[in-house]
Amino acid sequence: MDSSHVTALNAKHEGLDRRLKEEMNRPSPDAAKIQALKKQKLKIKEEIAFH
């Protein structure tokens, strides 16, 4: 697989991780948003593992 694609996926995963941490540290975190971010992270992680 193209290493630039994997690099891009890793960067996207890290960005989602940052957004997730920011949301969880808010005074009133949005549970639906947290769940959506976690699903996105998992999907990317699975795609990285596949390649």
All heavy atoms as a GROMACS GRO file, in nm:
protein
  409
    1MET      N    1   0.084  -0.119   0.000
    1MET     CA    2   0.000   0.000   0.000
    1MET      C    3   0.088   0.123   0.000
    1MET      O    4   0.199   0.122   0.048
    1MET     CB    5  -0.090  -0.004   0.125
    1MET     CG    6  -0.192   0.107   0.132
    1MET     SD    7  -0.321   0.075   0.014
    1MET     CE    8  -0.366   0.239  -0.032
    2ASP      N    9   0.037   0.228  -0.052
    2ASP     CA   10   0.109   0.355  -0.060
    2ASP      C   11   0.132   0.410   0.081
    2ASP      O   12   0.039   0.431   0.157
    2ASP     CB   13   0.025   0.453  -0.143
    2ASP     CG   14   0.096   0.583  -0.169
    2ASP    OD1   15   0.215   0.594  -0.136
    2ASP    OD2   16   0.032   0.675  -0.224
    3SER      N   17   0.260   0.431   0.113
    3SER     CA   18   0.292   0.477   0.249
    3SER      C   19   0.238   0.617   0.276
    3SER      O   20   0.208   0.650   0.390
    3SER     CB   21   0.443   0.473   0.271
    3SER     OG   22   0.508   0.565   0.188
    4SER      N   23   0.222   0.699   0.172
    4SER     CA   24   0.166   0.833   0.194
    4SER      C   25   0.020   0.823   0.237
    4SER      O   26  -0.028   0.905   0.315
    4SER     CB   27   0.181   0.921   0.071
    4SER     OG   28   0.107   0.868  -0.037
    5HIS      N   29  -0.048   0.720   0.188
    5HIS     CA   30  -0.188   0.700   0.227
    5HIS      C   31  -0.194   0.662   0.375
    5HIS      O   32  -0.277   0.714   0.450
    5HIS     CB   33  -0.252   0.591   0.140
    5HIS     CG   34  -0.395   0.563   0.173
    5HIS    ND1   35  -0.495   0.655   0.156
    5HIS    CD2   36  -0.454   0.452   0.224
    5HIS    CE1   37  -0.610   0.603   0.195
    5HIS    NE2   38  -0.588   0.480   0.237
    6VAL      N   39  -0.108   0.573   0.416
    6VAL     CA   40  -0.103   0.531   0.557
    6VAL      C   41  -0.063   0.649   0.645
    6VAL      O   42  -0.120   0.668   0.753
    6VAL     CB   43  -0.007   0.412   0.576
    6VAL    CG1   44   0.010   0.378   0.723
    6VAL    CG2   45  -0.057   0.290   0.500
    7THR      N   46   0.031   0.729   0.598
    7THR     CA   47   0.072   0.848   0.673
    7THR      C   48  -0.046   0.944   0.689
    7THR      O   49  -0.068   0.999   0.798
    7THR     CB   50   0.188   0.920   0.601
    7THR    OG1   51   0.297   0.828   0.589
    7THR    CG2   52   0.234   1.042   0.677
    8ALA      N   53  -0.122   0.961   0.583
    8ALA     CA   54  -0.240   1.049   0.589
    8ALA      C   55  -0.344   0.993   0.686
    8ALA      O   56  -0.406   1.068   0.762
    8ALA     CB   57  -0.301   1.066   0.450
    9LEU      N   58  -0.362   0.862   0.684
    9LEU     CA   59  -0.457   0.800   0.777
    9LEU      C   60  -0.412   0.819   0.921
    9LEU      O   61  -0.494   0.847   1.009
    9LEU     CB   62  -0.473   0.651   0.746
    9LEU     CG   63  -0.550   0.615   0.619
    9LEU    CD1   64  -0.542   0.466   0.594
    9LEU    CD2   65  -0.694   0.660   0.628
   10ASN      N   66  -0.282   0.803   0.946
   10ASN     CA   67  -0.229   0.824   1.081
   10ASN      C   68  -0.252   0.968   1.126
   10ASN      O   69  -0.290   0.992   1.242
   10ASN     CB   70  -0.080   0.790   1.087
   10ASN     CG   71  -0.057   0.641   1.101
   10ASN    OD1   72  -0.129   0.573   1.171
   10ASN    ND2   73   0.044   0.592   1.034
   11ALA      N   74  -0.230   1.064   1.038
   11ALA     CA   75  -0.250   1.204   1.072
   11ALA      C   76  -0.398   1.231   1.103
   11ALA      O   77  -0.431   1.303   1.198
   11ALA     CB   78  -0.204   1.294   0.958
   12LYS      N   79  -0.485   1.172   1.024
   12LYS     CA   80  -0.629   1.189   1.047
   12LYS      C   81  -0.669   1.127   1.181
   12LYS      O   82  -0.748   1.186   1.256
   12LYS     CB   83  -0.706   1.123   0.932
   12LYS     CG   84  -0.850   1.160   0.924
   12LYS     CD   85  -0.910   1.107   0.796
   12LYS     CE   86  -1.050   1.158   0.777
   12LYS     NZ   87  -1.112   1.111   0.653
   13HIS      N   88  -0.613   1.011   1.212
   13HIS     CA   89  -0.640   0.943   1.339
   13HIS      C   90  -0.596   1.029   1.456
   13HIS      O   91  -0.668   1.044   1.555
   13HIS     CB   92  -0.568   0.807   1.340
   13HIS     CG   93  -0.604   0.721   1.456
   13HIS    ND1   94  -0.533   0.723   1.573
   13HIS    CD2   95  -0.704   0.630   1.473
   13HIS    CE1   96  -0.587   0.636   1.657
   13HIS    NE2   97  -0.690   0.579   1.598
   14GLU      N   98  -0.478   1.089   1.445
   14GLU     CA   99  -0.426   1.176   1.552
   14GLU      C  100  -0.515   1.300   1.568
   14GLU      O  101  -0.539   1.345   1.680
   14GLU     CB  102  -0.283   1.217   1.522
   14GLU     CG  103  -0.184   1.103   1.536
   14GLU     CD  104  -0.044   1.138   1.489
   14GLU    OE1  105  -0.016   1.257   1.466
   14GLU    OE2  106   0.037   1.046   1.476
   15GLY      N  107  -0.561   1.355   1.458
   15GLY     CA  108  -0.650   1.471   1.464
   15GLY      C  109  -0.781   1.437   1.534
   15GLY      O  110  -0.831   1.515   1.615
   16LEU      N  111  -0.835   1.321   1.502
   16LEU     CA  112  -0.958   1.277   1.568
   16LEU      C  113  -0.935   1.255   1.716
   16LEU      O  114  -1.020   1.287   1.799
   16LEU     CB  115  -1.011   1.148   1.503
   16LEU     CG  116  -1.073   1.164   1.366
   16LEU    CD1  117  -1.097   1.027   1.303
   16LEU    CD2  118  -1.203   1.243   1.373
   17ASP      N  119  -0.818   1.203   1.750
   17ASP     CA  120  -0.784   1.180   1.891
   17ASP      C  121  -0.779   1.313   1.966
   17ASP      O  122  -0.831   1.324   2.078
   17ASP     CB  123  -0.650   1.108   1.901
   17ASP     CG  124  -0.624   1.052   2.040
   17ASP    OD1  125  -0.719   0.997   2.100
   17ASP    OD2  126  -0.511   1.066   2.088
   18ARG      N  127  -0.719   1.414   1.904
   18ARG     CA  128  -0.715   1.547   1.967
   18ARG      C  129  -0.855   1.604   1.986
   18ARG      O  130  -0.888   1.656   2.092
   18ARG     CB  131  -0.633   1.645   1.881
   18ARG     CG  132  -0.485   1.644   1.908
   18ARG     CD  133  -0.414   1.761   1.844
   18ARG     NE  134  -0.444   1.776   1.702
   18ARG     CZ  135  -0.382   1.711   1.603
   18ARG    NH1  136  -0.286   1.626   1.633
   18ARG    NH2  137  -0.415   1.731   1.478
   19ARG      N  138  -0.938   1.592   1.882
   19ARG     CA  139  -1.076   1.643   1.892
   19ARG      C  140  -1.153   1.570   2.002
   19ARG      O  141  -1.232   1.630   2.075
   19ARG     CB  142  -1.148   1.628   1.758
   19ARG     CG  143  -1.098   1.726   1.654
   19ARG     CD  144  -1.159   1.705   1.518
   19ARG     NE  145  -1.304   1.703   1.520
   19ARG     CZ  146  -1.380   1.653   1.423
   19ARG    NH1  147  -1.325   1.600   1.317
   19ARG    NH2  148  -1.511   1.656   1.432
   20LEU      N  149  -1.130   1.438   2.012
   20LEU     CA  150  -1.198   1.358   2.114
   20LEU      C  151  -1.156   1.404   2.254
   20LEU      O  152  -1.241   1.424   2.341
   20LEU     CB  153  -1.164   1.211   2.093
   20LEU     CG  154  -1.227   1.111   2.189
   20LEU    CD1  155  -1.379   1.116   2.181
   20LEU    CD2  156  -1.177   0.971   2.158
   21LYS      N  157  -1.027   1.423   2.274
   21LYS     CA  158  -0.979   1.468   2.405
   21LYS      C  159  -1.032   1.607   2.439
   21LYS      O  160  -1.070   1.633   2.554
   21LYS     CB  161  -0.826   1.468   2.408
   21LYS     CG  162  -0.768   1.329   2.413
   21LYS     CD  163  -0.617   1.330   2.410
   21LYS     CE  164  -0.564   1.188   2.408
   21LYS     NZ  165  -0.419   1.183   2.395
   22GLU      N  166  -1.036   1.696   2.340
   22GLU     CA  167  -1.090   1.831   2.363
   22GLU      C  168  -1.236   1.823   2.404
   22GLU      O  169  -1.279   1.892   2.497
   22GLU     CB  170  -1.077   1.916   2.236
   22GLU     CG  171  -0.936   1.958   2.205
   22GLU     CD  172  -0.923   2.024   2.068
   22GLU    OE1  173  -1.025   2.045   1.999
   22GLU    OE2  174  -0.808   2.052   2.029
   23GLU      N  175  -1.314   1.741   2.334
   23GLU     CA  176  -1.456   1.728   2.365
   23GLU      C  177  -1.477   1.669   2.505
   23GLU      O  178  -1.562   1.715   2.580
   23GLU     CB  179  -1.525   1.640   2.260
   23GLU     CG  180  -1.675   1.631   2.277
   23GLU     CD  181  -1.748   1.763   2.260
   23GLU    OE1  182  -1.703   1.849   2.181
   23GLU    OE2  183  -1.853   1.781   2.326
   24MET      N  184  -1.396   1.571   2.541
   24MET     CA  185  -1.412   1.506   2.672
   24MET      C  186  -1.372   1.600   2.786
   24MET      O  187  -1.420   1.583   2.899
   24MET     CB  188  -1.330   1.378   2.677
   24MET     CG  189  -1.387   1.270   2.585
   24MET     SD  190  -1.287   1.122   2.574
   24MET     CE  191  -1.317   1.049   2.732
   25ASN      N  192  -1.288   1.698   2.758
   25ASN     CA  193  -1.244   1.791   2.862
   25ASN      C  194  -1.333   1.914   2.874
   25ASN      O  195  -1.310   1.996   2.962
   25ASN     CB  196  -1.099   1.835   2.836
   25ASN     CG  197  -1.001   1.723   2.866
   25ASN    OD1  198  -1.023   1.642   2.954
   25ASN    ND2  199  -0.894   1.717   2.790
   26ARG      N  200  -1.434   1.925   2.788
   26ARG     CA  201  -1.527   2.037   2.798
   26ARG      C  202  -1.612   2.021   2.924
   26ARG      O  203  -1.634   1.910   2.971
   26ARG     CB  204  -1.619   2.039   2.676
   26ARG     CG  205  -1.550   2.086   2.550
   26ARG     CD  206  -1.643   2.091   2.432
   26ARG     NE  207  -1.774   2.142   2.474
   26ARG     CZ  208  -1.881   2.142   2.396
   26ARG    NH1  209  -1.876   2.094   2.276
   26ARG    NH2  210  -1.995   2.189   2.439
   27PRO      N  211  -1.664   2.132   2.975
   27PRO     CA  212  -1.750   2.123   3.094
   27PRO      C  213  -1.874   2.036   3.072
   27PRO      O  214  -1.915   1.963   3.161
   27PRO     CB  215  -1.791   2.268   3.120
   27PRO     CG  216  -1.685   2.349   3.055
   27PRO     CD  217  -1.637   2.269   2.937
   28SER      N  218  -1.932   2.043   2.953
   28SER     CA  219  -2.050   1.961   2.922
   28SER      C  220  -2.025   1.886   2.791
   28SER      O  221  -2.071   1.928   2.684
   28SER     CB  222  -2.174   2.048   2.907
   28SER     OG  223  -2.202   2.115   3.028
   29PRO      N  224  -1.951   1.775   2.796
   29PRO     CA  225  -1.920   1.702   2.673
   29PRO      C  226  -2.045   1.647   2.605
   29PRO      O  227  -2.141   1.608   2.672
   29PRO     CB  228  -1.829   1.590   2.718
   29PRO     CG  229  -1.821   1.595   2.865
   29PRO     CD  230  -1.895   1.714   2.914
   30ASP      N  231  -2.044   1.648   2.474
   30ASP     CA  232  -2.154   1.597   2.393
   30ASP      C  233  -2.131   1.448   2.369
   30ASP      O  234  -2.041   1.409   2.294
   30ASP     CB  235  -2.159   1.673   2.260
   30ASP     CG  236  -2.274   1.632   2.171
   30ASP    OD1  237  -2.337   1.528   2.199
   30ASP    OD2  238  -2.300   1.703   2.073
   31ALA      N  239  -2.211   1.364   2.434
   31ALA     CA  240  -2.193   1.219   2.426
   31ALA      C  241  -2.206   1.168   2.282
   31ALA      O  242  -2.132   1.078   2.241
   31ALA     CB  243  -2.293   1.148   2.516
   32ALA      N  244  -2.298   1.224   2.206
   32ALA     CA  245  -2.317   1.180   2.067
   32ALA      C  246  -2.194   1.214   1.983
   32ALA      O  247  -2.151   1.134   1.899
   32ALA     CB  248  -2.442   1.245   2.008
   33LYS      N  249  -2.138   1.330   2.006
   33LYS     CA  250  -2.018   1.371   1.932
   33LYS      C  251  -1.900   1.281   1.970
   33LYS      O  252  -1.823   1.239   1.883
   33LYS     CB  253  -1.986   1.517   1.961
   33LYS     CG  254  -1.876   1.574   1.876
   33LYS     CD  255  -1.863   1.723   1.899
   33LYS     CE  256  -1.762   1.785   1.805
   33LYS     NZ  257  -1.754   1.930   1.821
   34ILE      N  258  -1.887   1.249   2.097
   34ILE     CA  259  -1.780   1.161   2.143
   34ILE      C  260  -1.793   1.024   2.078
   34ILE      O  261  -1.696   0.967   2.028
   34ILE     CB  262  -1.780   1.150   2.297
   34ILE    CG1  263  -1.734   1.282   2.359
   34ILE    CG2  264  -1.693   1.034   2.345
   34ILE    CD1  265  -1.751   1.291   2.509
   35GLN      N  266  -1.914   0.971   2.075
   35GLN     CA  267  -1.939   0.841   2.014
   35GLN      C  268  -1.904   0.843   1.865
   35GLN      O  269  -1.842   0.749   1.814
   35GLN     CB  270  -2.085   0.800   2.034
   35GLN     CG  271  -2.113   0.657   1.995
   35GLN     CD  272  -2.045   0.557   2.085
   35GLN    OE1  273  -2.006   0.586   2.197
   35GLN    NE2  274  -2.028   0.436   2.037
   36ALA      N  275  -1.942   0.949   1.795
   36ALA     CA  276  -1.913   0.960   1.652
   36ALA      C  277  -1.762   0.967   1.627
   36ALA      O  278  -1.711   0.904   1.534
   36ALA     CB  279  -1.983   1.083   1.594
   37LEU      N  280  -1.692   1.043   1.709
   37LEU     CA  281  -1.546   1.054   1.694
   37LEU      C  282  -1.478   0.919   1.719
   37LEU      O  283  -1.385   0.881   1.647
   37LEU     CB  284  -1.490   1.160   1.788
   37LEU     CG  285  -1.523   1.305   1.754
   37LEU    CD1  286  -1.486   1.398   1.870
   37LEU    CD2  287  -1.452   1.349   1.627
   38LYS      N  288  -1.527   0.847   1.818
   38LYS     CA  289  -1.470   0.715   1.848
   38LYS      C  290  -1.492   0.619   1.732
   38LYS      O  291  -1.403   0.541   1.697
   38LYS     CB  292  -1.530   0.658   1.976
   38LYS     CG  293  -1.478   0.723   2.102
   38LYS     CD  294  -1.539   0.659   2.226
   38LYS     CE  295  -1.483   0.719   2.353
   38LYS     NZ  296  -1.538   0.652   2.472
   39LYS      N  297  -1.610   0.624   1.670
   39LYS     CA  298  -1.638   0.537   1.556
   39LYS      C  299  -1.546   0.571   1.439
   39LYS      O  300  -1.496   0.482   1.371
   39LYS     CB  301  -1.784   0.550   1.512
   39LYS     CG  302  -1.880   0.477   1.601
   39LYS     CD  303  -2.021   0.485   1.548
   39LYS     CE  304  -2.117   0.411   1.637
   39LYS     NZ  305  -2.254   0.414   1.583
   40GLN      N  306  -1.525   0.701   1.415
   40GLN     CA  307  -1.437   0.743   1.306
   40GLN      C  308  -1.294   0.696   1.332
   40GLN      O  309  -1.227   0.648   1.240
   40GLN     CB  310  -1.439   0.895   1.291
   40GLN     CG  311  -1.569   0.949   1.237
   40GLN     CD  312  -1.570   1.102   1.235
   40GLN    OE1  313  -1.466   1.166   1.228
   40GLN    NE2  314  -1.688   1.160   1.240
   41LYS      N  315  -1.249   0.711   1.456
   41LYS     CA  316  -1.114   0.666   1.492
   41LYS      C  317  -1.099   0.516   1.469
   41LYS      O  318  -0.997   0.471   1.414
   41LYS     CB  319  -1.084   0.698   1.638
   41LYS     CG  320  -1.030   0.835   1.664
   41LYS     CD  321  -0.993   0.854   1.810
   41LYS     CE  322  -0.888   0.756   1.852
   41LYS     NZ  323  -0.843   0.770   1.989
   42LEU      N  324  -1.198   0.438   1.511
   42LEU     CA  325  -1.191   0.294   1.496
   42LEU      C  326  -1.187   0.255   1.348
   42LEU      O  327  -1.109   0.167   1.308
   42LEU     CB  328  -1.311   0.228   1.564
   42LEU     CG  329  -1.317   0.076   1.557
   42LEU    CD1  330  -1.192   0.013   1.619
   42LEU    CD2  331  -1.441   0.025   1.627
   43LYS      N  332  -1.268   0.320   1.267
   43LYS     CA  333  -1.271   0.291   1.123
   43LYS      C  334  -1.135   0.317   1.060
   43LYS      O  335  -1.085   0.235   0.982
   43LYS     CB  336  -1.379   0.377   1.056
   43LYS     CG  337  -1.400   0.346   0.912
   43LYS     CD  338  -1.514   0.428   0.855
   43LYS     CE  339  -1.534   0.400   0.707
   43LYS     NZ  340  -1.639   0.483   0.650
   44ILE      N  341  -1.072   0.426   1.096
   44ILE     CA  342  -0.940   0.460   1.042
   44ILE      C  343  -0.836   0.361   1.094
   44ILE      O  344  -0.751   0.314   1.017
   44ILE     CB  345  -0.903   0.605   1.076
   44ILE    CG1  346  -0.993   0.701   0.999
   44ILE    CG2  347  -0.756   0.632   1.044
   44ILE    CD1  348  -0.980   0.845   1.038
   45LYS      N  349  -0.844   0.326   1.222
   45LYS     CA  350  -0.748   0.231   1.279
   45LYS      C  351  -0.758   0.096   1.208
   45LYS      O  352  -0.655   0.033   1.178
   45LYS     CB  353  -0.776   0.213   1.428
   45LYS     CG  354  -0.675   0.128   1.500
   45LYS     CD  355  -0.704   0.124   1.649
   45LYS     CE  356  -0.604   0.038   1.721
   45LYS     NZ  357  -0.633   0.032   1.864
   46GLU      N  358  -0.880   0.052   1.177
   46GLU     CA  359  -0.898  -0.074   1.106
   46GLU      C  360  -0.841  -0.066   0.964
   46GLU      O  361  -0.779  -0.160   0.916
   46GLU     CB  362  -1.046  -0.111   1.101
   46GLU     CG  363  -1.100  -0.155   1.235
   46GLU     CD  364  -1.249  -0.175   1.236
   46GLU    OE1  365  -1.319  -0.132   1.140
   46GLU    OE2  366  -1.300  -0.232   1.334
   47GLU      N  367  -0.858   0.048   0.900
   47GLU     CA  368  -0.805   0.066   0.765
   47GLU      C  369  -0.652   0.065   0.767
   47GLU      O  370  -0.588   0.006   0.680
   47GLU     CB  371  -0.857   0.196   0.702
   47GLU     CG  372  -0.823   0.207   0.556
   47GLU     CD  373  -0.889   0.323   0.486
   47GLU    OE1  374  -0.983   0.382   0.542
   47GLU    OE2  375  -0.844   0.356   0.376
   48ILE      N  376  -0.592   0.127   0.868
   48ILE     CA  377  -0.447   0.127   0.881
   48ILE      C  378  -0.396  -0.015   0.904
   48ILE      O  379  -0.300  -0.058   0.841
   48ILE     CB  380  -0.401   0.219   0.998
   48ILE    CG1  381  -0.428   0.365   0.964
   48ILE    CG2  382  -0.253   0.198   1.029
   48ILE    CD1  383  -0.413   0.460   1.082
   49ALA      N  384  -0.463  -0.090   0.989
   49ALA     CA  385  -0.423  -0.227   1.019
   49ALA      C  386  -0.437  -0.317   0.896
   49ALA      O  387  -0.358  -0.410   0.877
   49ALA     CB  388  -0.507  -0.283   1.134
   50PHE      N  389  -0.534  -0.289   0.813
   50PHE     CA  390  -0.557  -0.368   0.692
   50PHE      C  391  -0.443  -0.353   0.593
   50PHE      O  392  -0.410  -0.445   0.521
   50PHE     CB  393  -0.691  -0.328   0.628
   50PHE     CG  394  -0.723  -0.403   0.503
   50PHE    CD1  395  -0.759  -0.536   0.509
   50PHE    CD2  396  -0.718  -0.342   0.379
   50PHE    CE1  397  -0.790  -0.606   0.394
   50PHE    CE2  398  -0.748  -0.411   0.264
   50PHE     CZ  399  -0.785  -0.544   0.270
   51HIS      N  400  -0.380  -0.234   0.594
   51HIS     CA  401  -0.271  -0.208   0.500
   51HIS      C  402  -0.143  -0.234   0.570
   51HIS      O  403  -0.041  -0.240   0.543
   51HIS     CB  404  -0.276  -0.066   0.448
   51HIS     CG  405  -0.404  -0.036   0.376
   51HIS    ND1  406  -0.455  -0.118   0.279
   51HIS    CD2  407  -0.491   0.066   0.386
   51HIS    CE1  408  -0.567  -0.066   0.233
   51HIS    NE2  409  -0.591   0.045   0.296
   0.00000   0.00000   0.00000
